[in-house]
């Protein structure tokens, strides 16, 4: 068996070639994005991303209207100018058991908001999970789904929501495919949320997927920095928002042991789940986005209720 530390050294944050047309120094020092105080409407403001985004916008001096599913009908009735709308509404872990609610959240709500709201811009949050069945992950990649596979319901409804947005003739209607965010108080139904809850409660973490499994993880600090910038001035209509490099389960296990002394093991014979690396060239060229580093940030995530306004790996990117 290959030791976890060896697997981690092979699988985490490989060196990447410089982006074409950019000087290496320009890639290493992300710019601080400043947006003049303006109006934002956050749909799904009580969820994980919506709560963090609304808080970050308020701290930056913006006027934020927080909308939940319960208050959305009232917003649609008022037909007031909603400013920059960021749609964070969605289902994640329970989508397989709630197919109708999933379709409503990802497609129905999106269509009604586009038809009924007055806005400066509209940004729909999709997911990098839509790349699950392909090997190339640029925004223009043709995607494949299997309607008969219950696991693809999430991807299909997110893509349908994307299609509704991108068919809208208004150029300020955009889509962001968001990777696995980490930071703040992570929901227990997420992979990292489950790991940290187990570790805090018992001092033991058991992975139910192979050590060779890999995913992309993006810092919540980077997410809350970039979503408003894309919403208010993105030059394109579709973006990947991700770290751009995968982190292996082995690397996470090593970091949990090193930082917290937890006992970490893997279920024997567990499957290896490998997601493709996400192409972030468009994001990097336009916004000089810095890479998130989950292994470096794990030590800041273990405290319950911690607000990760600026994770260590993003300390130069957030002003």
N, C-alpha and C positions, 0 to 999 in steps of 0.2 A: 504494500500500500504506500502511496506517495504521501509524505508528511504534509500536514496542512500548510505549514509555513512555506514549503516548496511550491505547492499548488498556488498559494496566494501570490508568491513572487512572480509566477508565470502569468497570472490571470488578471492582475489589478493594474489599472492605469498604465497601459503600454505607451511607449513613446509614440507620438504621432508626427507625421510630416507636417511642416508648416503649411498653412493655408495659402493657396496660390494668390500672389498679388499683395500679400501682407508681409511687412517686415516682422521678424520674430519678436522684437520688442513691443510692437503694436499688439500682438496677440497675447502677450503675457500681462499687460497692464490694461484691464478693462476700464472704460471711461465711466465716470459718475454721471448717471442720467438725471437731469433736472427737468421737471415738468412744472410750469407755472400753475399756481393753485386754480383748480377747475372743478367741475361737477362730475362725479362718478356714481353710477348705480351698479351695485353688486347683487346679482341674482344668485340665490343660494348662499346668503350671507351668514347663515348659521352653520354651514358645513366647514370642513377642515380648511380647504383652500380659501373659501369665501371669508371666513372669520379672520384669517391671517392677512388676507389682502385688504379687507376693510380697515383693519387696525393700522397697517402700514401706511395706507393712504391718508388716514386721519392724522397720523404722526407727521406726515409730510405736509400737512396744512390744506389738504383737499377737502371739499364738501362731499360727503359720502352718504348716499341713500341706500340703506340696507334693506334688501327685499328677500323674504322667505317665500316658500310655496304658499303659505297661508295668506300673505299680504300681496302676492302677485296679482290676483284679480282686481284689487283696488287700484294698483298702479296702472293696469291696462285701461281701467275705466276713466282715470283722470286725464289720460292722453297728454300729460305734461311733457316738457322736454327733459329727457332723462340724462342728458350729457353723454359721457362715455359709458356704455353699458358693457359689463363683463359678466358673461353667463357661466356661473360655476355650478349650476344645478346638474345633478347626476346621481346615478346609483352605481355602487361598486361591488362589494362583496356579496350582496343579496340579489343581484340581477337575475340569477338563474331561477329563483323562486318567485320573482315578481316581474314577469316579462311584460305585462301591460304597463305597469308603472315605469319600467325602463324605457319603453318606447315613448311614453308620454313625456318623460323628463328630457330625453335626448332629442326628440323630434317634435312632438306636439307643442311643448312650451316654446321651443325655439321658433317654430313657425308663427305662433300667435304673437310673440314679442316682435318679430320682424314686421309683421303686418300691422300691429297696433301701437307700437311705441314710436315717439319722436325722439331721435337721438343724434348725437354728433358722430358716434361710431358704435359698432356692436362687435364684440369679440366672444366667440363661442369656444369653450374649452372642450377639446376632444382628447384623445389619448394616443400615446405611441404604441399602445397594444394593437392598434390596427395593422402594424407591421409584422404581426406574429407569424404569418405564413409566407413571408418574402425574405429575401436575403439582402436587398438593397433598400435603403431607407431615406433617400432624398424625398423632399416633399412631392415631387412630380412622379414618383414611382406608382405604377399601376398595382392595385392591391387585390388580394384574393381572400374570399371568405367562404365558409361552408354553412349555408343556412340550416342544414339538418343537425349541426353540432351545437348543442345548447351553450357551449362556451363561447361561440361566436356571436351570440345575441348582443352582447355588449358592443363588440366591434361593428356589427352591422347597423345598430341604431346610432352609434356615434358617427359612422360614415353617412348615414342618412341625414343626420343633423348638419354635418359638413356640407352635404350636397345642397340642402336648403339654403345655407348661408352663401355658398359660392355661386349659386344660381341667381342670387339677388344682384341686380345691376349696380347697386351702390358700392363704390370702391372702398368705403370705410367699413364694410362688413367683412370681418376677418375670422380666421380659425387658427387656434394654437393646439398642436398635438403635444400634450404634456406627459412627461415621463413620471416615474415614481418619486413623489416629493417626500422629503424628510425634514424634520425640524418641528419645534413647538410641541404641542400635545398631540401626538400621532394617534389616529383611531386604532382601536384594538383589532379591527377587521383587516388591517393592512399587515403585510409580512413583517416589516420592521416593528410596527406597533405590538404585534404578538410576541416577537422576540424580547423586546425590552420589558414588556409586562411580565413575562415568565422569569426573566433574569432578576428583575427587581423583587418579585414576590418569593422566589425560591432559591436564587443563586445558581440556578441550572437552566440551560437552554438546550433544547433538542431540535435539530433541523430535520424536517420531513422531506427534504429534497437533497440531492447529492451535493457534496462539497464543490463539485465542478459546475454547478448551476451558476448562471450569471444574469444580472439585470443592470439596467441603467438607473441611477438614482440622482436626483437633482435637488439641491438645497432649496428649502422654502424661502430663504433670503434672496436667492437668485430669482425664484418664481415671482415674488412680490415686487422685485425691482423691475423685471422685464415685462410682465403683463401690462402694466399701465403704459409703458413706453411703446409697446406694440399696438395697444388699443388706440393711443392718441396720435401715433405718427408712423406706423409701420409702412414700409414701401411695398411690401408684398401682401397677399391675401391669405397665405398659408405658411405657418412656421412650425418647425420642431423645436420644443423647449426641453432640453435634456442636457446631461453632462457631456455626452458624446463618447464616453468610454464606459465599459461595463465593470462592475465589481462582482467578484465571485463570492459565493457563500463561504468558501474557505477563508477568504480575506476578512470577512465580517467575523467569522469565528475566532480568528487570530486576534483581531482588535478587541473583541469582547473579553477574551481571556487576559489580554495584556492590560486593558484599562481597568477592568472591574474584578478580575480574579474569578469570574464565574466558571463553573464546569460546563463545557460545551461538547456535545457529541452529535452524531448523525445517525439516523435510522438506517440500519444495515440494508443494503440493496435499494435504497431510495432512488427515485428517478432523477436524472439530470435534466433540468429545464434551462435551456439557453435561449435568451432573446437576442436578436441581432443588435449590433451596435447602431446607435442612432446618429444619422448624419446631421450635424449642427453647423454646417458651413454657412448657410444663409444667416443664421442667428449671429455667428461670430463676425462675419463680414459687416453686417449692418450695425450691430450693437456692441462689438468687442466683448462678447460674453465670456466670462472666465469659467473654467471647469470647476464643478463641484468635486469635493473629495470626501466621500462618505467615511472612509477609514479614519481620516484626520478629524472629522466632526463627531464621531460616535461618542467621544467622552463628554460632549456637551449635551447629549440627548437623554441621558439616563435619568436626570432629575425630573420628577413629576411636575407638570405645570410650567416648565421652563419656557420662557419666550426667547426663541432664537431669532432675534432681529438681524444679527449678523454672525454667521457661523465663521469659525476660524479660516476655512478655505475661501471664504468670500470677503474677508476683512478689507481688501483693497477695492472691492467692487461696489460697496454700498456707502453712500455719503449721507 
